[in-house]
Amino acid sequence: MRFSQIMSDFIDNEDYCSIEYFIHKYKVSKRTIQSDISYLMRISASKGFEIHTKRGVGYLLEIKDDELFGKFLKTLDENIVFKIKERPSQVLAFLSVQNEYISMDKVADIFQVSKTLIKRDIKEVEALAKGYHLALEKKSHHGIRIVSSDRYLKKYLCKEYQTQNVFVRMAIDGVVMDFSHVESHLIREMNREKLNINYNELLNTIVFLKSMVYISLKGNKQPVQDYEFHESKPIEKIVASLIHTMGKKYNVCFDKDSIEELIEVLQKNIRKKDSYVSFTDNLIDDIEIFLKRTDEIYDTHFFEDQDLKRLLLSHMSLLVDRLRNKISYKNALANELSITYPMMFNIAIQFCDILHEKYDLEFTFDEIGFVAMHFAAHMVKEKQLKLQSYNKICVVCSSGGGSAYMIKMQIESVFPKSEVKTFSFLQQDELISYKPDIIFTVIPISYDAHIPVIYIKELLDDKDLYKIRQILECDDYDAYTFINENPIYYSYFSKEFFNIAEDDDYEHLIREMAEDIEKKEYGKEGYADLVMEREAFASTVYLNGVCIPHPLETDALRNVISVSILKKPFLWREKEVRIVFMICLKKEQVEVYKDITKKLYQLMQEPKYLERVIQVKSFEEFMAVMKEMGGANYE
């Protein structure tokens, strides 16, 4: 964006910059440059700098607070370029934080596109605004602006602030500076009243308070005359204290509606510290029964993890009470977690489903995501324990020289608590008597060691060490997995399960794909039903048209990834469907599953490769593009 470029010009020039310099460099009107610099001057005091003007000479930057100025520069990312599909939502965000009418020329200038394109976007902007109960008002010779009730505008700003929208964040943080005092005050008051809040709830509350101050300052609110707080009610007591603190700090007043809305927000996010002790005994039994059953299915060790039991008990007790009161909140990581940790997300779905049946509770997608985090954290612990289980490690080299010592040092960095010993290929008897738990070798071994053997290169780099760690975290590997150019899961793609499809119904498409997998005896009987059952919980149509349907329980006969590329992409429940990767894996493939979805998540975020994958005409071309994307590097 041009603001960032203008600030860079000021920083690079020790002398005054003339307005003609900016006009010539950016090829815009004098009025546009004056408007940009005027905006920077308005916010300068709160951002740690000052812009001096000298008639007939130009503008000069003075940095007054390095820390504040540094933070401001970070928000001005000159590489912010919005995709065409994103632009209407970003235009709406930009308009929502303007204090007056904005001309189409100004909007076009901000987004560095033509006025014609902005005019085309406006209809979509209006439709988006309507969904948030906002309205786009147009006035001849003035421009456009957003009109709305404070309640709906506040709700919209909170949502955009939490999703890191650059326009909303800059606007609110530019007005509401140094909010730590208010946050600390809220926590102190809660502790005094013996009330509890978790971190996500605290973030929700703080964002609401910031938007409340921002809107009140923007609208010049008149003070409420003698609002009657009930001091006997802890939350109203806290609200009264917050209103006083924010009013004094920011010299702002709040109307009756804002105060009542703040009371509602605190009631949703705050509870008594001892409110979760209900039905604990039953919940302990539910957790232990579920963990035992899950361990039997997936050969995991959830039941042995006392920390996991404790965390689940604490989390679920609070969650059940919260859901009973119809209180829920956003989980910013839920969607990414469902893509990159699909098995853990499925386990969380099954766990929540049991509680749904037993306690008649409806779990949201975001709440399931919070539960999935506990299971994902346990799997990280299991991986660490698995690596620690190799106590004695043997490295076989062509000689016992410097290269052997270097490999030994590198292997020790992967297994810091293990004993690592090197042997030359001639020391067969010594190696056997050492009784290692695993062997790494650069040359073929002529005898059956009856323990895991992995062939490695004589010169290892950081990527190789990461690859070794990944291989040992999986259960499905052989001696040649490391020196194989491609990851294990590349063999799961098959020409037999590759298709250029024509369909306009996502559920029909994945039902057909699942039935094909089941019919060809890769998936067990009922595989298709489990895929549709998982789809019923939450859509597997993810980012940029990439879909990853999979069964609720992972227990295949054979591993396969079925691929369907849509000849004509279509919309399914407001999300685009372009390519479908259906996962069918054996139950022991927990880590491979994660590697696959990590690869596909990368594809979602790489438009260049995604477009090439969508355009392929054959299985061979598809595999070539996937490998080119970096499979050999175990990205």
Buried (B, 14 or more C-beta within 10 A) or exposed (E): BBBBBBBEBBEEBEEBBBBEBBBEBBEBEEEBBEBBBEEBBEBBEBBBBEBEEEEEEBBBBEBEBEEBBEEBBEBBEBEBEBEEEEBBBBBBBBBBBBEEBBBBBBBBBBBEBEBEEBEEBBEBBBEBBEEBEBEBBEEEEEBBBBEBEBBBBBBBBBBBBBEEBBBBBBBBBBBBEEBEEBBEBBEEBBEEBEBBBBEBBBBBBBBBBBBBBBBBBBBEBEEBEEBEBEEEBBBBBBBBBBBEBBBEBBEBBBBEBBBEBBBEBBBBBBBEEEBBEEBEEEBBEBBBEBBEBBBEBBEBBBBEBEEBBEBBBEBBBBBBBBBEEEBBBBBBBBBBBBBBBBBBBBBBBBBBBBBBEEBEBEBBBBBBBBBBBBBBBBBEEBBEEBBEEBEBBBBBBBEBEEBBEBBBEBBBEBBEEBBBBBBBBEBBEEBEEBEBBBBBBBEEBEEEBEEBBBBBEEEBEEEBBBBBBBBBBBBBBEBEBBEBEBBBBBEBBBEEBBBBBEBEEBBEBBBBBBBBBBEBEBBBEEBBBBBBBBBEBBBBBBBBBBBBBBBBBBBBBBBBBBBBBBEEBBEBEEBBBBBBBBBBBBBBBBBBBBBBBBBBBBBBEBEEBBEBBBEBEEBEEBBEBBBEBEBBEBE
